Amino acid sequence: MASRAGTVALPQDLVDITALLDAYYDVTPDLSDPAQRVAFGTSGHRGSSLKASFNEGHILAITQAIVEYRAGQGITGPLFLAKDTHGLSEPAQNSALEVLAANGVNVLIDARHGYTPTPALSHAILKYNNEAGPGQPQADGIVVTPSHNPPADGGFKYNPPHGGPADTDATGWIANRANELLENGLRGVKRIPLNDALKADGTGKFDFLSSYVDDLPSVLDLDAIRTAGVRIGADPMGGASVDYWGEIGERHQLDLTVVNPTVDPQWAFMTLDWDEKIRMDCSSPSAMASLIKRMSDSASAGTGAFDVATGNDADADRHGIVTPDGGLMNPNHYLAVAIDYLYRNRTGWNPESVVGKTLVSSSIIDRVAAGLGRKLVEVPVGFKWFVPGLLSGEGAFGGEESAGASFNKRDGSVWTTDKDGILLALLASEITAVTGKSPSQLYKGLTDQFGAPVYARIDAAATREQKAKLGKLSAADVTATTLAGEDITAKLTEAPGNGASIGGLKVVTENAWFAARPSGTEDVYKIYAESFKGADHLKQVQEEAKALVDGVIS
């Protein structure tokens, strides 16, 4: 743990916004450097103008590539365009609009000239396409956000008509075409001045906030929250949900306080994350230190300011849940509680609906699903894998260990196909209202029934060649038969839920497991591990996992 983790940022921690914006327009990427080329991860293209990895040229080329991709796919409806509060998000949105308008694309931007959470964009796409009906022009969208990443970063993500993150076929084509355009000096990119783009016939306005906030009763029991008088503290953490939380409280008459309405592209009010960086990670105790302390202080004083306090990252696709008795909940713990509650209380859902989780999420979810009599579907990392189930209702809940999840409306129809941190944060209040217990108290009940797992993630050094080898392993490459004193029951390089490659390895025993995946940005691989036999056993699992993986990839 770094010495200043959890303390308020100091002036030397803050990004120079002027330098950041100047670099966006002035720096031209060196395409001979792989780090400066367009590359889509699980959540779009990300980088920093200060590192020549997120600059005007990138955005112009990516947007032109998206225009060509959607034309090739026959997508002719409007494109919803949204941004979060990062310093690079507005200039990137402007660059995108200049290209979209020049290409004659019908673009819908926020009617309030404000910020838009990722789930509100997904909701808007799905609502439009549902109302348009089969055979009619379909909408898609772009959200400009690097999610919880530091203030110097920018991000650019494409959501096709299904409303969720684009799959690798789409992002691979878009990235390749964007790099071609960059290599050709942006010849082939159509563009008009921003003022002309704003006045273009195809540029319109859309009220993302009202569309999302007014539809919340279809997915949550807000009446129960209101009637129970649950006191909610909501911290937007300087992100795109800042205006949404106030409107949610006012329009639905909830006892809701927006803890910090400040928007600051430097995020000077933030407490530093574990590595002394400013990072809006609402699942991190260090980044959430201010909200945790506020809840703890009020509980100690007997005032109990809030029954539930919540945080969201910059684009509000992640959630952090703070309770008076448990502090900040581990994301895996809250997912288990949410699944148990929802599948017991959503009578309008398909009774055969499965439980969706990523393969690096806690195995207590497996045990909860079995206790509910529901089938578990385990998929690779990436929320895109939950999209088909959410759309059809066959998988009414999908969740990731990184504090990202969404679930269907009360009647079983789709709400969003991207992660929704606002939704999961409000669900904590519904759970409290309906059960009379906090989510952390309910988790204790689950561990009494299913056991108490210990979970952690560590990094291990690996070269680029070793990471590539890890990503291409087959189960036959692993000859070990035991792990931390238990027989190995499964060696997985494909997700059991859908047969898709996991880009790594997962090894399972009766009471433990580990998964190893190469990092996309650093010379390390990540080891996720869990044990139902305590912290000492978990450490043994981690040590043997590293030795096992190193032996296979060396």
GIGI-V309893 format. One record per residue. PSI is psi in whole degrees, 0 to 359 (NA if undefined). BURIAL is I if it has 9 or more other ideal C-beta (glycine too) atoms within 8 Angstrom, else O. Layout:
BEGIN
psi=PSI burial=BURIAL
psi=PSI burial=BURIAL
END
This chain:
BEGIN
psi=125 burial=O
psi=152 burial=O
psi=330 burial=O
psi=8 burial=O
psi=135 burial=I
psi=359 burial=O
psi=157 burial=O
psi=141 burial=O
psi=146 burial=I
psi=165 burial=O
psi=323 burial=O
psi=348 burial=O
psi=349 burial=I
psi=142 burial=I
psi=147 burial=I
psi=104 burial=O
psi=322 burial=I
psi=315 burial=O
psi=323 burial=I
psi=313 burial=I
psi=322 burial=I
psi=317 burial=O
psi=327 burial=I
psi=316 burial=I
psi=330 burial=I
psi=333 burial=O
psi=131 burial=I
psi=126 burial=O
psi=146 burial=I
psi=105 burial=O
psi=353 burial=I
psi=346 burial=O
psi=115 burial=I
psi=330 burial=O
psi=346 burial=O
psi=6 burial=I
psi=165 burial=I
psi=129 burial=I
psi=124 burial=O
psi=124 burial=I
psi=202 burial=O
psi=342 burial=O
psi=40 burial=O
psi=190 burial=I
psi=130 burial=I
psi=154 burial=I
psi=192 burial=I
psi=140 burial=I
psi=331 burial=I
psi=344 burial=I
psi=12 burial=I
psi=31 burial=I
psi=357 burial=I
psi=86 burial=I
psi=173 burial=I
psi=319 burial=I
psi=318 burial=I
psi=312 burial=I
psi=320 burial=I
psi=316 burial=I
psi=317 burial=I
psi=317 burial=I
psi=317 burial=I
psi=322 burial=I
psi=321 burial=I
psi=320 burial=I
psi=314 burial=I
psi=324 burial=I
psi=311 burial=I
psi=327 burial=I
psi=319 burial=O
psi=333 burial=O
psi=359 burial=O
psi=26 burial=O
psi=110 burial=I
psi=2 burial=O
psi=187 burial=I
psi=155 burial=I
psi=119 burial=I
psi=129 burial=I
psi=122 burial=I
psi=162 burial=I
psi=159 burial=I
psi=200 burial=I
psi=3 burial=I
psi=150 burial=I
psi=329 burial=I
psi=353 burial=I
psi=317 burial=I
psi=312 burial=O
psi=325 burial=I
psi=321 burial=I
psi=319 burial=I
psi=317 burial=I
psi=317 burial=I
psi=317 burial=I
psi=322 burial=I
psi=322 burial=I
psi=316 burial=I
psi=314 burial=I
psi=320 burial=I
psi=331 burial=I
psi=5 burial=I
psi=20 burial=O
psi=137 burial=I
psi=112 burial=I
psi=136 burial=I
psi=118 burial=I
psi=168 burial=I
psi=129 burial=I
psi=338 burial=O
psi=5 burial=O
psi=34 burial=O
psi=203 burial=O
psi=150 burial=I
psi=120 burial=I
psi=148 burial=I
psi=315 burial=I
psi=331 burial=I
psi=326 burial=I
psi=313 burial=I
psi=316 burial=I
psi=318 burial=I
psi=317 burial=I
psi=312 burial=I
psi=319 burial=I
psi=316 burial=I
psi=311 burial=I
psi=326 burial=I
psi=318 burial=O
psi=330 burial=O
psi=323 burial=I
psi=166 burial=O
psi=141 burial=O
psi=352 burial=O
psi=160 burial=O
psi=135 burial=O
psi=148 burial=I
psi=159 burial=I
psi=192 burial=I
psi=162 burial=I
psi=132 burial=I
psi=128 burial=I
psi=102 burial=I
psi=141 burial=I
psi=20 burial=I
psi=237 burial=I
psi=2 burial=I
psi=162 burial=I
psi=164 burial=O
psi=334 burial=I
psi=354 burial=I
psi=155 burial=I
psi=160 burial=I
psi=152 burial=I
psi=114 burial=I
psi=138 burial=I
psi=130 burial=I
psi=114 burial=I
psi=187 burial=I
psi=341 burial=I
psi=355 burial=O
psi=347 burial=I
psi=185 burial=I
psi=141 burial=I
psi=147 burial=I
psi=175 burial=O
psi=333 burial=O
psi=315 burial=O
psi=310 burial=I
psi=327 burial=I
psi=316 burial=I
psi=315 burial=I
psi=315 burial=I
psi=316 burial=I
psi=316 burial=O
psi=320 burial=I
psi=319 burial=I
psi=326 burial=I
psi=315 burial=O
psi=320 burial=I
psi=318 burial=I
psi=333 burial=O
psi=19 burial=O
psi=27 burial=O
psi=12 burial=I
psi=134 burial=O
psi=350 burial=O
psi=122 burial=I
psi=140 burial=O
psi=141 burial=O
psi=161 burial=I
psi=152 burial=O
psi=316 burial=O
psi=321 burial=O
psi=322 burial=I
psi=321 burial=I
psi=331 burial=O
psi=359 burial=O
psi=149 burial=I
psi=327 burial=O
psi=357 burial=I
psi=121 burial=I
psi=182 burial=I
psi=150 burial=O
psi=136 burial=I
psi=82 burial=I
psi=317 burial=I
psi=308 burial=I
psi=320 burial=O
psi=319 burial=I
psi=306 burial=I
psi=319 burial=I
psi=342 burial=O
psi=358 burial=I
psi=326 burial=I
psi=343 burial=O
psi=345 burial=O
psi=341 burial=I
psi=153 burial=I
psi=78 burial=I
psi=334 burial=I
psi=319 burial=O
psi=319 burial=I
psi=316 burial=I
psi=313 burial=I
psi=322 burial=O
psi=347 burial=I
psi=33 burial=O
psi=128 burial=I
psi=119 burial=I
psi=132 burial=I
psi=118 burial=I
psi=122 burial=I
psi=108 burial=I
psi=349 burial=I
psi=39 burial=I
psi=18 burial=I
psi=191 burial=I
psi=346 burial=I
psi=2 burial=I
psi=314 burial=I
psi=337 burial=I
psi=318 burial=I
psi=319 burial=I
psi=319 burial=I
psi=324 burial=I
psi=314 burial=I
psi=316 burial=I
psi=312 burial=O
psi=330 burial=O
psi=10 burial=I
psi=52 burial=O
psi=154 burial=I
psi=82 burial=O
psi=129 burial=I
psi=127 burial=I
psi=109 burial=I
psi=319 burial=I
psi=103 burial=I
psi=9 burial=O
psi=135 burial=O
psi=122 burial=O
psi=114 burial=O
psi=345 burial=I
psi=344 burial=I
psi=48 burial=I
psi=339 burial=O
psi=351 burial=I
psi=149 burial=I
psi=146 burial=I
psi=146 burial=I
psi=183 burial=I
psi=331 burial=O
psi=20 burial=O
psi=22 burial=I
psi=152 burial=O
psi=119 burial=I
psi=126 burial=I
psi=57 burial=I
psi=105 burial=I
psi=358 burial=I
psi=358 burial=I
psi=124 burial=I
psi=328 burial=I
psi=313 burial=I
psi=332 burial=I
psi=14 burial=I
psi=321 burial=I
psi=314 burial=I
psi=321 burial=I
psi=315 burial=I
psi=320 burial=O
psi=317 burial=I
psi=317 burial=I
psi=317 burial=I
psi=318 burial=O
psi=326 burial=I
psi=319 burial=I
psi=326 burial=O
psi=354 burial=O
psi=5 burial=O
psi=329 burial=O
psi=63 burial=I
psi=323 burial=I
psi=147 burial=I
psi=329 burial=I
psi=134 burial=I
psi=143 burial=I
psi=154 burial=I
psi=155 burial=I
psi=153 burial=I
psi=186 burial=I
psi=330 burial=I
psi=9 burial=I
psi=31 burial=I
psi=356 burial=I
psi=159 burial=I
psi=148 burial=I
psi=131 burial=I
psi=122 burial=I
psi=127 burial=I
psi=156 burial=I
psi=328 burial=I
psi=341 burial=O
psi=354 burial=I
psi=211 burial=I
psi=122 burial=I
psi=140 burial=I
psi=134 burial=O
psi=321 burial=I
psi=320 burial=I
psi=316 burial=I
psi=322 burial=I
psi=317 burial=I
psi=317 burial=I
psi=315 burial=I
psi=317 burial=I
psi=312 burial=I
psi=317 burial=I
psi=311 burial=I
psi=314 burial=I
psi=345 burial=I
psi=339 burial=O
psi=348 burial=O
psi=84 burial=I
psi=343 burial=O
psi=355 burial=O
psi=156 burial=I
psi=122 burial=O
psi=346 burial=O
psi=5 burial=O
psi=135 burial=I
psi=168 burial=I
psi=125 burial=I
psi=133 burial=I
psi=157 burial=I
psi=157 burial=I
psi=351 burial=I
psi=11 burial=I
psi=161 burial=I
psi=144 burial=I
psi=353 burial=I
psi=335 burial=I
psi=321 burial=I
psi=316 burial=I
psi=323 burial=I
psi=315 burial=I
psi=317 burial=I
psi=321 burial=I
psi=332 burial=I
psi=349 burial=I
psi=25 burial=O
psi=145 burial=I
psi=138 burial=O
psi=134 burial=I
psi=115 burial=I
psi=124 burial=I
psi=168 burial=I
psi=171 burial=I
psi=137 burial=I
psi=124 burial=I
psi=342 burial=I
psi=333 burial=I
psi=341 burial=I
psi=349 burial=I
psi=310 burial=I
psi=317 burial=O
psi=319 burial=I
psi=322 burial=I
psi=319 burial=I
psi=342 burial=O
psi=357 burial=I
psi=341 burial=I
psi=86 burial=I
psi=352 burial=I
psi=135 burial=I
psi=133 burial=I
psi=151 burial=I
psi=153 burial=I
psi=343 burial=I
psi=28 burial=O
psi=38 burial=I
psi=132 burial=I
psi=165 burial=I
psi=164 burial=I
psi=169 burial=I
psi=168 burial=I
psi=170 burial=I
psi=335 burial=I
psi=4 burial=O
psi=353 burial=I
psi=168 burial=O
psi=141 burial=I
psi=293 burial=I
psi=158 burial=I
psi=18 burial=I
psi=163 burial=I
psi=143 burial=I
psi=97 burial=I
psi=329 burial=I
psi=315 burial=I
psi=310 burial=I
psi=329 burial=I
psi=316 burial=I
psi=328 burial=I
psi=325 burial=I
psi=325 burial=I
psi=322 burial=I
psi=316 burial=I
psi=316 burial=I
psi=318 burial=I
psi=316 burial=I
psi=321 burial=I
psi=340 burial=O
psi=9 burial=O
psi=153 burial=O
psi=157 burial=I
psi=326 burial=I
psi=325 burial=I
psi=320 burial=I
psi=325 burial=I
psi=321 burial=I
psi=320 burial=O
psi=323 burial=O
psi=321 burial=I
psi=328 burial=I
psi=328 burial=O
psi=320 burial=O
psi=355 burial=O
psi=159 burial=O
psi=105 burial=O
psi=154 burial=I
psi=128 burial=I
psi=142 burial=I
psi=160 burial=I
psi=133 burial=I
psi=164 burial=O
psi=146 burial=I
psi=141 burial=I
psi=144 burial=O
psi=142 burial=I
psi=171 burial=O
psi=323 burial=O
psi=319 burial=O
psi=321 burial=I
psi=320 burial=I
psi=320 burial=I
psi=318 burial=I
psi=321 burial=I
psi=346 burial=I
psi=16 burial=O
psi=154 burial=I
psi=159 burial=O
psi=329 burial=O
psi=341 burial=O
psi=343 burial=O
psi=113 burial=I
psi=349 burial=O
psi=148 burial=O
psi=347 burial=O
psi=158 burial=I
psi=119 burial=I
psi=43 burial=I
psi=4 burial=O
psi=150 burial=I
psi=138 burial=O
psi=127 burial=I
psi=342 burial=O
psi=141 burial=O
psi=112 burial=I
psi=131 burial=I
psi=358 burial=I
psi=145 burial=O
psi=131 burial=I
psi=337 burial=O
psi=330 burial=I
psi=3 burial=O
psi=7 burial=O
psi=148 burial=I
psi=139 burial=O
psi=358 burial=I
psi=30 burial=O
psi=215 burial=I
psi=140 burial=I
psi=132 burial=I
psi=132 burial=I
psi=141 burial=I
psi=184 burial=I
psi=322 burial=O
psi=11 burial=O
psi=168 burial=I
psi=161 burial=I
psi=154 burial=I
psi=139 burial=I
psi=127 burial=I
psi=140 burial=I
psi=142 burial=I
psi=142 burial=I
psi=348 burial=O
psi=343 burial=O
psi=163 burial=O
psi=62 burial=O
psi=163 burial=I
psi=152 burial=I
psi=133 burial=I
psi=112 burial=I
psi=134 burial=I
psi=154 burial=I
psi=146 burial=I
psi=142 burial=I
psi=11 burial=I
psi=17 burial=O
psi=173 burial=O
psi=321 burial=O
psi=319 burial=O
psi=322 burial=I
psi=317 burial=I
psi=320 burial=O
psi=319 burial=I
psi=314 burial=I
psi=316 burial=I
psi=315 burial=O
psi=328 burial=I
psi=314 burial=I
psi=315 burial=I
psi=319 burial=O
psi=311 burial=I
psi=315 burial=I
psi=322 burial=I
psi=328 burial=O
psi=324 burial=I
psi=351 burial=I
psi=NA burial=O
END
